[in-house]
Amino acid sequence: MTEWMLYGATGYTGRLVAEAAVKRGHRPLLAGRSADKLRPLAERLGLEWVAVSLDDADGLRRAVAQVGLVYHAAGPFLHTAQPMVHACLAEGAHYLDITGEIPVYQMVFGLDSAARERGVALLSGVGFDVVPSDGLIRYVADRLPGADRLEVVVDALGTGDGAARVSAGTTKSMLELIAAQGNVVRRDGRLVRIPFGAAPRRFRFPHGERLAMPAPWGDVEMAYHSTGIPNITAYLAFPPTLVGLFALTGPVVGLMLKPAGVRRLLGQAVDRLVAGPSEAVRDRGRSWICARASRADGRRAEAWLETIEAYQFTAAIGVRAVERVLDSSLRGALTPSQAFGADFALEVEGTRRYDALPG
Ligand SMILES: NC(=O)c1ccc[n+]([C@@H]2O[C@H](COP(=O)([O-])OP(=O)(O)OC[C@H]3O[C@@H](n4cnc5c(N)ncnc54)[C@H](OP(=O)(O)O)[C@@H]3O)[C@@H](O)[C@H]2O)c1
């Protein structure tokens, strides 16, 4: 029996995961909704495949029944996660996904008891968003007991050199998320909306200073489950011109994206125009994260993480997450650091943690 299924295998990220899996000796069952796209990929990699729509509940259950674990890579997950999680619970298969979408995390954590009863693990966010940041957050939180504030800053998506850093799927997922939820931070345990472009700040990294603005990165939800810290702001670093543009359009951007027709049209344009990072960009790209925990008495703990390009990282860590889950007795809905510890990201070659800034 094939041990695990990769659904969404023909997407930009799904292909990278499939290739990384084969390199590590796995033979996942490739799955997705399009036989025409799956067949050539499966033939090239010498793997079995199954085409099934997420709308076909019986067909999906039959497909999931063939495996012990599903790695879900088809997004936007706001539209795709629910049927797959339920098929996994029904068939007793572990569920892993690579979403960074906060409402999906909330849905998955809401199924914690059901997963424990069924004896399966539900693990959202086993990609770049949020394995490395969740681990780094766990690391700084452990060094400062009683911390009540957390800031995490991600510098991976845009350096302003014009090279694509995100895929079409990520762009469309961001559009859906902005329309559904807007920009959020966590205050006193609750999600609070703020406009995009509000409160940008400069942060120091080992590779220099970066301007970053609050964004609905998955840690706003995930770190709350990992650490219980009630005040969390996640920042994304962008070139200053883009931060300025967000500051101008931020208050209305969510409203502009509300009509589904607008998102559909934008999505079609994204599919035509956004190819995702090229192989050269993936090979040379670096990603940086800074996490800072603070306490009311003014003390703080800070650390940084440097790793490989975000999509390469996602493929590399995802396959390791599959191996860990299949080799464990993990049960229930868990954050990556609850499941694998603070140091999991360091297993990916080219990843390094810093306790202080050089010099
Ligand atoms: N956590 C992370 O760090 C991380 C990293 C990478 C990607 N992601 C997320 O992963 C998702 C995929 O990204 P990508 O770069 O692979 O995008 P992509 O190239 O657009 O691929 C999307 C995949 O999802 C499938 N899909 C979309 N809607 C579907 C539906 N309703 N039913 C069945 N299949 C559906 C597509 O199938 P078709 O080809 O048939 O349309 C395609 O295989 C995005 O949500 C992205 O944000 C997260």
Ligand as a Chemical Component Dictionary entry (heavy atoms), coordinates in Angstrom:
data_LIG
# 
_chem_comp.id                   LIG 
_chem_comp.type                 NON-POLYMER 
_chem_comp.pdbx_formal_charge   0 
_chem_comp.three_letter_code    LIG 
# 
loop_
_chem_comp_atom.comp_id 
_chem_comp_atom.atom_id 
_chem_comp_atom.alt_atom_id 
_chem_comp_atom.type_symbol 
_chem_comp_atom.charge 
_chem_comp_atom.model_Cartn_x 
_chem_comp_atom.model_Cartn_y 
_chem_comp_atom.model_Cartn_z 
_chem_comp_atom.pdbx_ordinal 
LIG N1  N1  N 0  2.747   27.277 3.933   1  
LIG C1  C1  C 0  3.543   27.680 2.978   2  
LIG O1  O1  O 0  4.627   28.155 3.234   3  
LIG C2  C2  C 0  3.110   27.501 1.552   4  
LIG C3  C3  C 0  4.091   27.336 0.576   5  
LIG C4  C4  C 0  3.669   27.140 -0.725  6  
LIG C5  C5  C 0  2.313   27.148 -1.037  7  
LIG N2  N2  N 1  1.413   27.334 -0.054  8  
LIG C6  C6  C 0  -0.018  27.325 -0.338  9  
LIG O2  O2  O 0  -0.310  26.147 -1.075  10 
LIG C7  C7  C 0  -1.369  26.401 -1.976  11 
LIG C8  C8  C 0  -0.951  25.959 -3.363  12 
LIG O3  O3  O 0  0.091   26.791 -3.804  13 
LIG P1  P1  P 0  0.730   26.557 -5.252  14 
LIG O4  O4  O 0  1.897   27.430 -5.305  15 
LIG O5  O5  O -1 0.946   25.103 -5.502  16 
LIG O6  O6  O 0  -0.460  27.057 -6.193  17 
LIG P2  P2  P 0  -0.895  26.603 -7.643  18 
LIG O7  O7  O 0  0.292   26.383 -8.505  19 
LIG O8  O8  O 0  -1.932  27.566 -8.082  20 
LIG O9  O9  O 0  -1.559  25.172 -7.435  21 
LIG C9  C9  C 0  -2.776  25.027 -6.795  22 
LIG C10 C10 C 0  -3.164  23.572 -6.811  23 
LIG O10 O10 O 0  -4.388  23.438 -6.086  24 
LIG C11 C11 C 0  -5.350  22.809 -6.925  25 
LIG N3  N3  N 0  -6.681  23.304 -6.601  26 
LIG C12 C12 C 0  -7.063  24.580 -6.412  27 
LIG N4  N4  N 0  -8.364  24.641 -6.107  28 
LIG C13 C13 C 0  -8.798  23.363 -6.096  29 
LIG C14 C14 C 0  -10.072 22.769 -5.839  30 
LIG N5  N5  N 0  -11.139 23.490 -5.550  31 
LIG N6  N6  N 0  -10.163 21.426 -5.921  32 
LIG C15 C15 C 0  -9.087  20.663 -6.204  33 
LIG N7  N7  N 0  -7.872  21.168 -6.460  34 
LIG C16 C16 C 0  -7.728  22.509 -6.406  35 
LIG C17 C17 C 0  -4.928  23.159 -8.343  36 
LIG O11 O11 O 0  -5.501  22.240 -9.226  37 
LIG P3  P3  P 0  -5.695  22.603 -10.792 38 
LIG O12 O12 O 0  -4.315  22.619 -11.369 39 
LIG O13 O13 O 0  -6.544  21.517 -11.282 40 
LIG O14 O14 O 0  -6.337  23.966 -10.842 41 
LIG C18 C18 C 0  -3.422  23.038 -8.202  42 
LIG O15 O15 O 0  -3.027  21.672 -8.253  43 
LIG C19 C19 C 0  -1.684  27.894 -1.855  44 
LIG O16 O16 O 0  -2.778  28.041 -0.997  45 
LIG C20 C20 C 0  -0.451  28.478 -1.228  46 
LIG O17 O17 O 0  -0.697  29.638 -0.476  47 
LIG C21 C21 C 0  1.793   27.519 1.238   48 
# 
loop_
_chem_comp_bond.comp_id 
_chem_comp_bond.atom_id_1 
_chem_comp_bond.atom_id_2 
_chem_comp_bond.value_order 
_chem_comp_bond.pdbx_ordinal 
LIG N1  C1  SING 1  
LIG C1  O1  DOUB 2  
LIG C1  C2  SING 3  
LIG C2  C3  SING 4  
LIG C2  C21 DOUB 5  
LIG C3  C4  DOUB 6  
LIG C4  C5  SING 7  
LIG C5  N2  DOUB 8  
LIG N2  C6  SING 9  
LIG N2  C21 SING 10 
LIG C6  O2  SING 11 
LIG C6  C20 SING 12 
LIG O2  C7  SING 13 
LIG C7  C8  SING 14 
LIG C7  C19 SING 15 
LIG C8  O3  SING 16 
LIG O3  P1  SING 17 
LIG P1  O4  DOUB 18 
LIG P1  O5  SING 19 
LIG P1  O6  SING 20 
LIG O6  P2  SING 21 
LIG P2  O7  DOUB 22 
LIG P2  O8  SING 23 
LIG P2  O9  SING 24 
LIG O9  C9  SING 25 
LIG C9  C10 SING 26 
LIG C10 O10 SING 27 
LIG C10 C18 SING 28 
LIG O10 C11 SING 29 
LIG C11 N3  SING 30 
LIG C11 C17 SING 31 
LIG N3  C12 SING 32 
LIG N3  C16 SING 33 
LIG C12 N4  DOUB 34 
LIG N4  C13 SING 35 
LIG C13 C14 SING 36 
LIG C13 C16 DOUB 37 
LIG C14 N5  SING 38 
LIG C14 N6  DOUB 39 
LIG N6  C15 SING 40 
LIG C15 N7  DOUB 41 
LIG N7  C16 SING 42 
LIG C17 O11 SING 43 
LIG C17 C18 SING 44 
LIG O11 P3  SING 45 
LIG P3  O12 DOUB 46 
LIG P3  O13 SING 47 
LIG P3  O14 SING 48 
LIG C18 O15 SING 49 
LIG C19 O16 SING 50 
LIG C19 C20 SING 51 
LIG C20 O17 SING 52 
# 
